[in-house]
């Protein structure tokens, strides 16, 4: 997590260009910013410019003519009949309910990063852009500017309802659009649906805690959780470094409580908490990495497992190292796959595709996920269960069924959150509800279903209904559950999507009851597939360890078939109004029906005892993942790095990791927290599918001489390391104009007296030894708009300097700090450069090429699902392991 928040994402984004030209703010994968909304390449495939005439009759060049899908009629008799009968809203409110669901969803976004950094970017919006927008009048009325979401803390979430014709017409919106595009592309703003922001806010997550997000993709909620883990970290570390004679200035934190060393004291102020973000789909897990890498956190792991069978993770046992010890989480979020009828405003195809079978088919999977989450939660811990569905079969019935299986209200308590987020309008959860089956028949109770089954010849209950879907009968241990403490958010209350949230508190450990199976479906539960290269004896040993890990856990949950339905996540931003409903399969739901170790595909049959599963079965979800190998603190490369940068011995040298089977550094070295290291090391070879962990700290670089360290500090690792780098490798910059020069000019000359043009840092860089160093930006306080402390990587060669930042980072900083859109100047590749300049170009060639390869790729806007797949292929399959292949 960034301790000094960089002006940008340290990940070079090819995703996340924010378009409001069409009246929607949405994540437009790999869009070309320069053509956004202007009828250029951004609109190819739709016939060229706004008129759409250029390619309509001439398909030369391979472009297909624009196909307009018929407009979806926003009516569904069964949907409306079911919810009118279920909700029993007064007539006036019922009309508001359906009218809201038929309107377009307001555009919304959230300011990301540390609280202080997010407030600074928000202040820029309020002082630079909002005043210009409020001067606009249209049809005699003042245009409503973007507004803060009233219930979100510190006003860090915003939304807007401005019509698209107004956005296109007035210049102030053009400037606002550029701001949104720029800040989104570097990770300072996240496009996220408002209701999906609620669950993390109810988790009471504090520094030092461990948290699991079981169904994390695409990652907006996981990013919120990660920010909470690192609250106050920058101020704590600066305080500790200052105590031990460090050269950094202390800063005031926006998180006063979290900034105190007592909030997380055990690692010199560094965050000791951890987030594990999991998703069952391999490609979606890589989209998750893309989202979370922006926050540069060494306290994060991404895994790829079926949430219903998430494996127990071994951790050190200080009291008895010979005895296995397993991780229990302080907090867990289960934002489970659901039918998604709360997203009707965004996913308009649901109006024609909604069917009760979707929710019925997911009920058992949702119960299994919730039970597994409660098993992995610490006694005294808190978890949040949420869906973007309004159907009680996915909501209250799941909560009641899971609590019943976990020992009842004596073990699991529903937390009353009425006093939290007081400005959020909500409805209480239901204590009684009805179930609509596949044939659209409505049932009031399980007794009614059983009576019907007895009256039929075969005695089979209809439509795969199960008892756990219905309210608990009188006399059962969960008959009096306070389900009204659950939260229901409806579209008409505050112009949002629909959402369901429940907060649960684990009072004590429990032994989960086995899942009840209907008599006609009784069969032997499938055995766990053997891990790659695992023998029967090893499997038995692992099972014994798991039993010891959670003596009361009911890990082996019997699988039942679930009908494929399209899973919906509220924060996913792809517009679907012109997309066929069958365009993208529901990979997530299908994945959750498979064993944890093979989430890509359900095996045709479980392997027999003693029969190892074929190796290829372990690789069907994606390429082979390189192992995580930690370097010893006395490794020659680590010692060389520490000596060159004069790194303080207070910085831990035993947390460096590389990703290749040889165990030797090749192209990149990563850094993790101590807990992440322990988990990655102790669970190696146990079948846990780790996809990502750590922050890229050093990257191998061609050096001009043997005295120069070949490992330069990577921008995403700089916020973590810079405070421990010796003064010999630090350049301090205080003037705003000096930084602007370094941002605009790539490879500015320093030879032959050119260093004098660099103002206060000129003499320092002249005398500095060659190689990578830290540019520490410490504003002098004279300019209120220039007050952001930063640490940036700077490379000195014989002839020039260069900030080692991608182009989009530089442009974003220029716009944010200087309100300047000046094109960047590459001084190292001018044609009239001297011969020495060729050497400069060579030294910077890797960085320049890297930036050039980030050029956005054109995407057709008519096929958002296809665009998402293109992003997954382009982004998701690029992982750290690819950089760790032999140089």
N, C-alpha and C positions, 0 to 999 in steps of 0.2 A: 504494500500500500504506500502511496506516495506520502513521504514525510514532508518534503518540499513539493507541493503539487506543481508539476510541470504545466506549462501553458497548454498542454495538449495531451492527447493519448500518446503513449510511447509506442503503441501499436500502429503501424502504418495501415490506415483503414482504406479498404476499397469498398466498404459497405457504408451505409448510413449517410446518404445525402438527403437532406430534408427539403421536400418540395411543398410550397404552399401556392404555387402558381395555379393549380387547379382547384384551389379552395380546400384542399386537404393537407394537413401536415402528416406525412407518412414516410416511413423508411423506404427509400427507393433504391434497391440493390444496384451497386456498381453504376450509378448514373453519372453522366458527364455534366459536371457543375457548370461548365462554360456555356452549355446549351440549354440549361434548365429554363423551361417556360418560354423559349424564344423560337420554337419551330425549327431548331437545328437537328443535329444528330439524335438528340434526346427523344425526338418523336419519329424517328425512322421506323418503318413498319406500320405506322398509322397514316402513311401517305404524306409525310413531310410536315410542313407547317400547320397552323391551326385550321386552315381550310381543308387539309387532307387531300389535295388534288395531285400532288406531284407524282406519286407512284400508283395512283388508283388504276390507271389504264395501261401503265407501262411497268411490267414486272421485271424488266431487264435488271440484272444485278442480284437477283435471288430474293428480293423483298416480296413478301406476300401482301395482298391487299388487306386493308383493315376489315375485320369482321366484327360487326356489332351484335352482341348477344341481346336477345329480347329482354326488355325490362321486366324484372321480377315483380309479380303482383303480390303486394304485401298483405296477403290474406291466407289463412289456413284454418279451416273449420274445426278440425280436431284440436289444434293448438288453442284456439280461442275458447272453445267449449270447455276444455280441461281446466284452463287457468281461471276462467270466470267462475266455474263451479268450485275450484280449489280455494282461491283467494277470498272470495266473497266480499269484494270491495264495494263500497257504496257506488251508486250509478255514476255520479259525477267523477269520483276518483277513478272508476273503471275506465271511463272515457279518456281521462288524462293518461292512464297507464298505457293503453293501446296507442294513443296518439304519440306518446313519447317514443315507443318502440318503433314507430314508423318514420320518425325523423332521423336525419343523419346525426351521427355522434359528434359532439364538439371535439376539436383538435386539442390535444393536451401534451404537455412535456414537463420534464422534471430536471432541475439543476443538480448535477452529480458531483462526486468527489467529497473532499473534506468539507465540513460545515462552513468554515471560514472562506474557503475557495468558492464554494457554491454561492454563498451570500455576495461575494464580490462580483461574480458574473451576473447574478440577479440584479444587483444594484446598477450594473451597466445597462441592462434592459430598461430599468425604471427611469434612469436619468438621461439616457441618450436617445432611445427609440420611442418609448411611450409618449413623451411630450409631443413629438412630431405627429404621431398617429392621432392623438386627441385633437389636433387642429383640423382634421379632415371632416368636412361635412358632405353628406350625400343625400340628395332628395330633401334638403332642408334640415336634416337631422345630423347630429354629431355621431361619427362612427364609433362604435364601442371598441375600445382597445382590448388586448389580452388582459385577463384578470387572474389574480392568484386564486387557487382553490381554497375556499374559506377554512376548511378543517385540516389542511396539511401543515405540519409544524414549520414555523419560520418562513412561511410563504414561498417555499421552494418548489411547489408544483403550480403550473399555470395552465389555463385553457383559453380558447378563443372560438367565437362563433361567427366571425366576419365572413360575409358572402364572397364567393370567388370573384364575382364581377368587380367588387370593390378592391380586392387585393390586386387584381390585374391593372386597375386604372390609376392608382395613386402611387407616386414615387416613394413616400415614406415606408410603404409596405415592401418595396423593393430592397431598401436598406435593411429593414427588419428581416427579410428573407435571407439576405446574405449573412447576417449575424447568426440566424438559426442554422443555416447550412454549415457555416464555418465551425461553430461551437459543437454541433452534432458530430461533424466529421472527426473532431479530435477528442470526443468523449466527454465534453463538459456539459452537454445537454443530452438527455435520453428521451426519445419519444415513447411514451407509455400511457396506456389507458388509465384513467383516474382511479377506477375501482380496484385495479390490480395493484395499486400502491398501498392498499389498506392492510393486508396481512402482515407485512414486516413491521408495521407501526404498532401492532398489538402484541409483539413477541417479547417485549421488555428485554431486548438483547443488549448486553453490556460488555465492555472490554474484558478480555480474558476468558470469555465463554466459547464453547465449541457448539457449532450449529450445523445441521444437515438440511439441505434442500433436496427432497427426494425426487421431485419431478421438475427440474430447474429450468430446462430450455423454454424459451429463448434466453432467459437470464436477467430480465429486468428486476425481478424481486430479489434474486441472488445478489445483484449489484447493490441493492439497498442494504442487504444483510452485511455485505462485506464492508460497506462504508461504516456501519455501526460498530463492527469489530475494531476498526482503526480510529474510532473517535478519540481525539485528543492526543494521538500518538506523536505528532510532529512537535507539539509543545513539550511533551514529557521528555522526548529524546534531547531536544535542545537544552532543556534544563539540566539533564544529567551530564551532557557533554560540557556545558559551561562550568558545572561543578568541578570537573576534572581538568580545567584549564583549556578547554577547546576554544576555537576562534569564532564560533558562530554566535549570533545575537539571539537572545531569548525573544519570543514573540508572545503576544496575548492570543489565547485561543478562544474561539466562539463557543467551545464546549468546556466551560469552566470546571465542572465536576470531573469530566473524563480527562482533563488536562493535568490534574493532580497526579503525582507519581503513585499515590496510594491506589489509584484506580486500576493499575496494572503494573505492579512494581518489580516483578521477579526477573525481568530481562532488560535491565537498564532502560526502562521506559518503552522498549519495543513491544508491540502487540504480541501477546501470547495466545490469543484466541485463534480459532480456525473455522473456516467454512469448507464443508464438502458439498459440492454441487453435483448432483447425479441426474442422468437422464438415460432411459432405456434404449434410445435410438442413437446409433453411432454418429450419424451425420449431424443430428441435432446437438449432440454433445460437443461437437466441434464449433457449431454456431455459438454455443454457450461459452466456450473458451474465448472466442472472438469478442464477445460482450464483456467478459470479466477481465481479460488481459489489459483493458484500458486502465484499470485501477492499480496495476503494478503491485499486486499483493503477494508476498512470500508465504502468506498464511492460508492459501487456498489449494484445494485438490479438486479435480474433476474426474468423476468415475462414470462408468457405462454399465449399469446393472438394472435388472428388473426390480422395481421398488418393492414388489410384494415379497421378494426373497433377498433383500439386501444383506450382504454378508457381514458377520461380526468382524471388527477390526482389532487386531492385537496391538497393544501398547505396552511400554515397559512397566514392570511391577517392582517398584523400589523396595517394597517390604520383603518380597521373596522372588528374586529374578528367575528361579527355576519353575515358578508356577505361572501359568498363562493368566494374562490380564486383558480385559477387553474394554473397548471404548464405549462409554455411555454419554449421550449428548445432553448438554444443558438446554438446548432449544432445537426444535425440529419444525420445518415447514413442509406440509404436504398439500400443495396446490395441484390436485389430482386431475388426470384426464377426465373429461366430462362431455356430455352431449352439447353443452354450450348454448342453450337457448337464451341465456342472459346476454348474448352478443348479437341478437337479431338486428340491432341498429348498424352493426358493422358487417356482419356476415349475412348479407341479405338473402343468400340462397337458402338459408334455414327456413325462410317463409314457405318455400315450396317443398323442402326436403324434410321438415320436422316430422318425426314419428315417435310414438312412445317407446318403440323397441330400442331406440338408442340409449335411453336412460336405463331401461331394464337390463340391457346387456352389459352395462358397466358397473352395476351395483356391487356385485361380488368382488370385482377387482378393487373397487374403492374401499370396501371393508377390509380386504387383505392388506392394502397399503397402510391404512390407518392403524390396524392391529400391529403390523410390523414396526411402524413408527413408535407406537407406545411401548413396545418391547425394548427398543433401543434408547428410550428416553430415561434420564436419571430420575430416581425418586426426588420429588421436589421440582422437577423440570417442567417446562411449559412447551406446548406445541400448538400450532395453528393448522386447522383443516379448512380448506377453501375450495370452491368451485365457481365457475362462471355459468352455473345452471340455476334455474328457479325451481326445479323439480325436487320434491321432498324425497323421492326414491334415491337421489344422489346426495342428499343433504342430511336432513334430520334422521332419516332411517339408517343411514350409514353411521352416523354418530352413535345412535342408540345401539345398533348391532355390534359395533366395535367395543363400546363400553361394556355391554353384556358379556362379550367373549373375554374381556380382560378383567372380569371379577366384579363388575358393577360399580355403583357410585362410591363404594368404600375404597376403591382403588383409583378410580379416575373421576375427576370433578370437572364439570363445565364451569368455566370462569365467567363471572358477570362483568362485562366490559362497558356497562352503561355509562360509567363516568369517564371513559376514554374517548378521545376525539369527539368532544361534546357538540361540535358544529356539524358533524356528519349525521344526516337524517337516515333513519333505519327503521325497519319493522322487526318485531320479535320473531323468534323461530316458532314453528308450529308444534303443537302437542298432538293434534289430530290431523290426519290427512287421508286422501283417497289415492288409489293407484289406477291408472289407465293401462290396460294391457295392449298387446299388439293389434288386436281387432277393434280397439277404441272402446271397449267395454270398461266401465268404471267399477271398481271394487272398494268397499268400505272397510273390510277387515279380512284377516286371514281365515277366520271362522266361516265367513261367507264363501270364500274360495273352496274351503274343504267341503262345505255342504254341497256346493255345486259339483265337485269332483265325485262325491258319493252318489249323486243322482245320475251320473253317466255310466255307461257300460264298462269302459276301461278304467275308470277311477283316476284318471290323470288330471292333474291341475292344469288349467289353461295358460298358454303363453309364457311358459317358463317362469311363472311367479314363484317367489319363495317367501317364507314366513318373515324373514328379517326385513322385508320391504315395508311391512305394515307397522302401525303403532303398537307398542307393547301392551298385551292384555293385562287386566287387573290381576294382581297377585304375583307378577313377575318382578325380578329384582330391579328392573329398569322402568317399571310402570309409572313412577313418579319423577322421572328425570326432569330437571328444569330446562327443557329444550327451548323455552322462551328466552333463555340467555344467549342462544345462537343469534346471529345477526343476518337479516335479509335486507339487501339494498335493491330497490326497484328503480327503473329508468326515470319515472316521472317525478321522483322525490327531489333530485338535484341535477337532473339532466345528464345522467350517466348511463352506463350499462347496468345489467343486472348481476348481482354477486351474492355469494353466501359465505359467511365466515363463522367459525367456531373456535374458541380458545379453550384448550384442555390442560388441566394440571394433574400430574401424576403424583398420587399420595404415597404409594408404596409399590413394591414389586408384586408381580402376580404370575400365575401360570395360566396362559391363554387356553380357553376351551377350544377343542377341535371344531372345525367348521362342519355344520350339519349338512348332510347330503340327502337329497330326496331319495326315497327307496328305489325308484326306477333308475337312478343314476349312480347307485352305490358301486364302487369299484375300488381296486387297490390304488392308493395314491402313487403317482409316478416317483421313481427314485431320482435323486439328484445325479445329473450327468457327471462322470468323472472329469477332473481337470486334465488339461493337456499333460500327458506323460505321467499321470497319477495312477498308482496301483490301488487295488482294492484295500490293502492294508492301510495305505496313506489316507484313503477316503474315510476309513473307519476312524483313524486317528483324528482327522480333521473334524469329523462329526462329534467325537468325544470332546474336542476342544471347544466346539460351538456350544455343546451342552453345558460345559463348565462356564463359558462366558455368560450365558444367560440361563441359569438353572431353571428358570421358569418359562423360558421362551418356547413358543410353538412355531419354530422356523419353517418346518416342512408343511406348507399349506397346500391342500389339495387344489389342483387346477380344475376349473370348469370352463367349458367353451363360452366365449363371449362373441356376440355378433359384431362384425366390423362396423364401426360407425366413425364419423369424422370428428376427431378430437379438436377442441377449441381451447386456446389460451387467451385470456382477456388482453394481455399486453402485446400480443402479436399484432403487427401493424399493417400487414399486407392487405390492401383493399380487395374485395372479392365480388363487387357488384357486377363485374363483367366476366366472371370466371365460372365455367361449368362446375356443378357440384361434384362431379366425379373426377375432377382434374387431379386431386392429390389424395392418396390413400391415407387412412388413419394409422400411420406407422406406430404411433405411441401406444394406442390401445392394444394393437396386435402384439406389440413388444411386451406389454405387461402381462400377457398371458403365457409367456415362455419361461423356462428356468432362468435363474439369474445369470448364469454364466454364458448363455447363448441367446441374448435378447433379440437377435436379428431374425430368428426363424424358429418356429416350434419343431423340434425333432419328431420324426414320424413315430418313433417309439423310443422308450428309455433304454439305455444300454444295460445289458445283463451284468450280474456280478462278475467281476474279474475281467470285464471287457472294456478296454480303454476306448474312449470316444475318438474317432479319427481326428487328426490334427486340423484338417481343413474346416471342420465344424467350428473351431475356435476363431476362424478368421473371416467368417462370412460377412461381418458387419463393416469391415474396412481393413486397411493395410496393417501389417504387423507393427505393434507398438514397441519401440525400443525401450529397454529397461532403464530404470533410474539408478545410477551408480554414483555414490558419494566419494569425494576425494578426501584423503587424509589431510589433516591440517599441515603436515610437514611435506606435502607433495612439492616437488621442485617448482612447478608452475605457480602454485599458490604462494610459495615463499618469494619467488621472483616478482609477482604482482605486488605483494605486501611491501617488498623492499623498494620497488620503483615508486609507488604512490605514498610511501611512508604511512601506511595504514596503521592506526592505533591498535595495540594489542587488545584493547577493550572490544574491538569488533570480532565477533566469533568467526574463526577460520575453519570450523568443522561442519559447516552447513553448505558447502559448495557441492554442486551436483552436476553431472553431465549425463547425456542420454545417448549412450552407445554401449554395445556389449563388451568392447575392449576395456572400458574403464579408464581410458586416457582422453584428455581434452583434445578435441579436434577443431571445432569451429566456434563453440559457445560454451560458456560456463554459467550455471544457474545458481540461485541462492534461495533457500527456503528457511522457514522458521524451524525451531527445534522439534516441535510436535509433528509438523509435516514430515520432517526427516525420519523421525522414529516410526511413523506409520508406514512410510514408503519402504523403509528397510525391513521392518519386522513382518510385513505382509507380502514380501517378495516370494513368489512361488506358491502362494496360497490360493491362487485363482481369482484374486481381486483385480478387476480391470481398471487400472489407473490410466487415464488419458492425458492428464496434464497436472503439473505442479511446479511451483517455483517461479521466480522472476529472472529473466535473462540479465545477468550482471556484467559479463565481459564477452566481447566478441573479438575473434582473432583478426588482426590487421597487419598488412605489410608494413614493416618498419624501415625507415631510411638508414638505420645503422644498428649494430649489435647492442649498443648501449640503450636503445629505446625498447621499452616493453612492447611486445607484440600483441598484448591484450588490452584493448581500449575499453573504457567503462561505457556500457550501453546506456542510452537515455532513460530507459525504464528502471534501471538499477541505480541511477544516480541519486534519486531522492533518499534511498536507503543508506547509501555509502558515503555521501559527500561530507558529512559531519566528522567522519573518522579519517579523512584524507589529510595528510600532513600539509603544512603551509607551503612546502616546496613545490607542490603541484596544484596550488590554488591561485586563481586570479579573481580579485574582487572588483566588481563593477558597480558603480553607484549612480551614474548619470544616464538619464533616459535616452538621450540622443546617441550615446555610444552603443547602447544595445540595439537601437534602430539600425545603425550602420551594419552591425554584425548580422542582423536578420535579413536585410535587403541584399547585402553583398555576400555571395558565396565565394570563398577563397580570396578574401581581401589580401593584397600584398603587404608584406612587412619588411622586405629587403630594400636595400638602397635608400634608407631613411623613410620609407613609406609607413613605418610604424608610428610616426609622429601624428598621422591622421586619426589614430585610434584614441586620442584624448588621454584620459587618466589611466588607461591600461596599457598605453603604448610602450613605456619603458619596461613595464613588468613582462610583457610578452616578448620584447626584444631580448631580455636576459634569461628568459625561461628556457630550460632544456627541451629538446624536441620530444614529441609524442603527445599523448592524451593528458589533459588536465581538467580541473574543475573550474568552470566559470560560475562564480557565486554572485548572484545579483542581489545586492543589499541596498535598496533605495534609500536616498539620503533624507527623505521626508519632505522635500520642498514641494513636491507635486502630489496632490491628493489622488490623482488618477494613476500615479505610478507608485504603488505601495506593495506590490506583490513580491515576496521573497521567492527566489528560484535558484535551482542548481542545474546547470546545463553542461553537457560534455563539449569540450573544445579541443581541437587537434591543431598542434603547431608543426609545420614542416619547415624546410629551409627557406622557402620563399613566401609562405602565406599562412593564414589561419583559416579555420573553418568550424562553425558551429555544427556539430554532428546531429542535425535535426532534419526530418523529412520536410519537403516543401510545404505540405499542408499545415504542419506545425508552425512554420515560420509565418505563413500567411495569416493563420488564425491569431497569432500573437500581434502581428502588425495591425490587424483590424481591431482586436480587443483593446490593446494598450494605446494605439495611436490613431485609431479610426482611419487607417491608411490602407488603400488597396494597390499600392505601388507594385508593379511586377518585380519579381526577384531578378537579380543580376548575377550571372555566373562568371566571376572574374577569371576562373581557371581554364575556361575553354574559349576565350576570345581568339580570333584568328591571328591577331597581331601580337599575341603574347610572346615574350622572349622564350628562348629554348628552355631556360629554367622552368618556365611555366608549364612545359610538357611534363616535367617531373611532378609539379604540383597537381596537374590534372590526373596523373597516374595515381598519386596518393589519395586523391578524392574520388577516383573513378568508381570505387565500390559503392560509396554513398550516393553519388549522382545516379549511377545505374539503378540502385535500389529505389530511388525516388521515381525515376522514369518508369520503372516497371509497375508503379502504383497508379499509373494513368487509368482513370475510370474506363470501364468497358460499357458499351451501349447495351441497353436492355429494353425490350419492348414492354411498354406499360400495359398493354392489353392482357398480358398473361402473367399476373403476379405470382401465381404458383410456380410457373416455369422459371420465373426470375429467381424465386427463392431457392429452387433446386440448383440454379446456376451459381448462386452465392454459396450454397453448401459445398458444391463441387470445387469452386474456386478458393473458398476460404477454409471450409471445414477440414479438408484433407491436407492442408498445410499446417503441420504441427512441428513441435520442437525437434522431433526425431529427424526430420528432413535436413535440419541444419547440422545435425550431429553425425551425418554420414561422413565417411573418410574424406579428408580435405584433398 
